[in-house]
Amino acid sequence: MWSEIPDALAGLLAGPLAVAGAAKALVPSGRLVWPFRQGPLRPPWGPRLTGIAELTLAVAVVALPTGPAAAVVLAAYTALTGIAYQLRGQRCVCFGPARLASVGRVHVGANAAAAGLALIALAASEGAESSLAVRLGAAATAAVATVAAVLLIDRRADGEHTTRSPGGTRTPEEAPAAVEPCPEEITGVRVYLTEGCPSCRVLGRLLETVDPARRAAVTTVLAGRGDTLPEPLTGLGFPCAVGIGASGAPVCDPAEGVGAVKALVDRVAVRAAADSH
């Protein structure tokens, strides 16, 4: 029984990798608030390539013997720990469009803990018999549990963090739709909030984490419950935002929800910072 622990640990850690990889590879990139806007990981291929890589690692963990499987999963979660640390404050797209909390200490700690378990599996793998059945069974169990947990958290986020704008519809705190690329120059972001809006408070805390240059590009408008949002935001839920051009007029498509608004601020801040140098 004890000899099966390394295989069981490796399989359990492969399950979440498989679910995360499938979510990124199968969900259209337009539904993801993807944090990488440049380089080889930029949309639309970045999410798919990342998902395929995670799926490949999960399959390798199940298919390889105990020692190499533990080494692969240790390398995977060590890398994910570093990536989570770099993406703190960004919208979490670990499991596709699920409305999970933004990347923070919990994400970093969870990946670091997984890396620790993988290290234990690697250390205990010496002399242990390799069992494909144990790894496969553990991976399947962990994958099912991961899907159930993500759906539960996603449903709670949808129910707890919704608000309604005048003439609009109920919208989740973090809308899964990403901000579409904008061909026009954006020099700022006008963000609309309202009193008593849980999502607005979440967005406010997120915006406090950005650097001063990014905050300077944001103008906040507090709308009353009976106010009607101006075009092109009419009918949207809070929080929402629109990019502002050099003329002071709105440009491009508006953003709705915590994730989409934060993504818009992040992208405009990069452009603004680049223009200042």
Salt bridges, closest charged atoms under 4 A:
ASP7 OD1 - ARG135 NH1 2.57
GLU54 OE1 - LYS24 NZ 3.01
ASP154 OD2 - ARG99 NH2 3.62
ASP158 OD2 - ARG99 NH2 3.42
GLU173 OE1 - HIS161 ND1 3.14
GLU174 OE1 - ARG91 NE 2.86
ASP211 OD2 - ARG214 NE 3.60
ASP266 OD1 - ARG214 NH1 3.06
ASP266 OD2 - LYS262 NZ 2.92
